[in-house]
Amino acid sequence: MARAGLTTERLTRAGAELADEVGFDQVTLSALARRFDVTVASLYSHLSNSRDLRTRIALLALDELAVRAADALAGRAGRDALAALGGVYRDYAREHPGRWSAAQLRLDPATAAASAGGRHAELTRAILRGYHLSEPDQTHAVRLLGSVFHGYVSLELGGGFSHSAPDTAQTWTRVIDALDALLRHWPAP
């Protein structure tokens, strides 16, 4: 019988906390069971396996990011909106490095379609409307922004910029400026 008080949500949140502490790759049912001082078998009434736990953590992270992004973008447009969205990703990665990694987990198509991942694309498209991009350029721009934000944040989080000047905050500002300029002067096909 499962230990009283364990729920799928509680286990998912504990798994997310564990990911932030030890890294997403280290999150397993065994590690989670140790956290609650229960046997792994007692988790199976709430979680199918480690992949199920990891997927749930990814969905939690995507949802948390989408909520933060929506709040940050409210009333903003143009460069301010770009900086706000990028700032949300950057801050979240610093605060929750394991969840940030979880948000990059490849999900099966049905799970991805039902996740908050679509909200991220919608929020990015809302920013791009201010730049008057039409399809397929809007899709290209969504991919560009995702690549730049995720790439920069991942490299920064991994220490990739820690051995050189200028400070990464200065570079981040220049990246946002460059993206804004590019989007305002999007190249013709």
C-alpha positions in Angstrom: 0.0 0.0 0.0 1.3 3.5 -0.9 2.4 5.7 2.0 -0.3 8.2 3.0 0.2 11.7 1.7 2.0 10.7 -1.5 0.3 12.0 -4.6 1.4 12.2 -8.2 1.5 16.0 -7.9 3.6 15.9 -4.7 6.0 13.4 -6.2 6.3 15.5 -9.3 7.1 18.6 -7.4 9.6 16.7 -5.2 11.2 15.3 -8.4 11.5 18.9 -9.7 13.2 20.0 -6.5 15.5 17.0 -6.7 16.3 17.9 -10.3 17.3 21.4 -9.3 19.5 20.0 -6.5 21.3 17.2 -8.3 20.5 17.6 -12.0 17.7 16.4 -14.1 19.7 13.4 -15.4 20.0 12.1 -11.8 16.3 12.0 -11.1 15.1 8.4 -10.8 12.3 6.7 -8.9 15.0 5.3 -6.6 16.3 8.8 -5.7 12.7 10.0 -5.2 11.8 7.0 -3.0 14.9 7.8 -0.8 13.6 11.4 -0.4 10.3 10.1 1.0 11.9 7.2 2.9 9.7 4.7 1.0 10.3 1.8 -1.3 10.3 2.3 -5.0 7.3 -0.1 -5.2 5.2 2.4 -3.2 5.6 5.0 -6.0 4.2 2.8 -8.7 0.6 3.6 -7.7 1.4 7.2 -8.7 4.1 6.9 -11.4 4.6 4.3 -14.1 8.4 4.5 -14.2 11.2 7.0 -14.3 10.3 8.2 -17.8 6.8 9.1 -16.5 8.3 11.1 -13.6 10.7 12.9 -15.9 7.9 13.7 -18.3 5.8 15.1 -15.5 8.7 17.3 -14.4 9.1 18.5 -17.9 5.4 19.4 -18.2 5.6 21.2 -14.8 8.6 23.2 -16.0 7.0 24.1 -19.3 3.9 25.2 -17.4 5.8 27.3 -14.9 7.7 29.0 -17.7 4.6 29.7 -19.7 2.9 31.3 -16.7 6.0 33.5 -16.0 6.3 34.4 -19.6 2.7 35.5 -19.9 3.0 37.6 -16.8 6.2 39.2 -18.0 4.8 40.0 -21.5 1.6 41.6 -20.4 1.5 45.1 -21.8 4.9 44.9 -23.5 5.8 45.0 -27.2 8.9 45.1 -29.4 12.3 45.1 -27.8 10.7 45.3 -24.3 8.8 42.1 -25.0 11.9 40.3 -26.4 13.9 41.3 -23.3 11.0 40.2 -21.0 10.7 36.8 -22.7 14.4 36.1 -22.8 14.7 37.3 -19.2 12.1 34.8 -18.1 14.0 32.0 -19.6 17.3 33.2 -18.2 16.0 33.8 -14.7 14.2 30.5 -14.6 17.3 28.6 -15.7 19.3 30.2 -12.9 16.7 29.6 -10.3 15.7 26.1 -11.4 18.6 24.5 -13.4 17.1 21.0 -13.2 13.7 22.1 -14.3 15.3 24.1 -17.1 16.9 20.9 -18.4 13.6 19.1 -18.0 11.9 21.6 -20.2 14.2 20.5 -23.0 13.0 16.9 -22.7 11.8 15.5 -26.0 8.1 14.6 -25.5 6.0 12.3 -27.6 3.8 14.2 -30.1 0.5 13.7 -28.1 2.1 14.8 -24.8 3.8 17.8 -26.5 0.6 18.9 -28.1 -1.2 18.9 -24.8 1.7 20.6 -23.0 2.4 24.3 -22.3 4.9 24.2 -25.1 2.3 25.5 -27.5 1.7 28.5 -25.2 5.4 29.3 -25.5 5.0 29.5 -29.3 1.9 31.5 -29.0 3.5 34.0 -26.7 6.5 34.3 -29.1 4.1 34.8 -32.0 2.3 37.6 -30.0 5.7 39.4 -29.8 6.3 38.9 -33.5 3.0 40.5 -34.5 4.5 43.8 -33.5 7.2 43.2 -36.1 4.6 42.6 -38.8 6.0 39.2 -40.0 3.8 36.9 -42.0 4.1 33.2 -42.6 6.4 31.4 -43.1 8.7 34.1 -41.8 6.9 34.2 -38.5 7.6 30.5 -38.0 11.3 31.0 -38.9 11.4 33.9 -36.4 9.8 31.7 -33.6 12.5 29.1 -34.2 15.3 31.7 -34.3 14.2 33.3 -31.0 13.9 29.8 -29.4 17.3 28.8 -30.6 19.0 32.0 -29.4 17.3 32.2 -26.0 17.7 28.5 -25.2 21.2 28.3 -26.6 22.5 31.4 -24.8 20.9 30.4 -21.5 22.2 26.8 -21.7 25.7 28.0 -22.6 25.7 30.6 -19.8 24.3 28.1 -17.3 27.0 25.6 -18.3 29.7 28.2 -17.7 30.5 28.6 -21.4 30.9 32.4 -21.1 32.5 32.5 -17.6 36.2 32.8 -18.8 36.0 35.9 -20.9 35.0 39.6 -20.8 32.7 41.4 -21.2 30.2 40.4 -18.6 27.4 38.2 -19.8 24.8 40.8 -18.8 26.4 43.2 -21.4 26.3 40.5 -24.1 22.7 39.6 -23.2 21.7 43.2 -23.8 23.5 43.3 -27.1 21.8 40.0 -28.1 18.4 41.5 -27.4 19.3 44.6 -29.4 20.5 42.5 -32.3 17.4 40.4 -32.3 15.2 43.5 -32.2 17.1 45.0 -35.2 16.9 41.8 -37.1 13.2 41.5 -36.6 12.6 45.1 -37.5 14.5 44.6 -40.8 13.7 40.9 -41.5 15.3 39.9 -44.8 13.1 39.3 -47.8 13.1 35.7 -49.1 
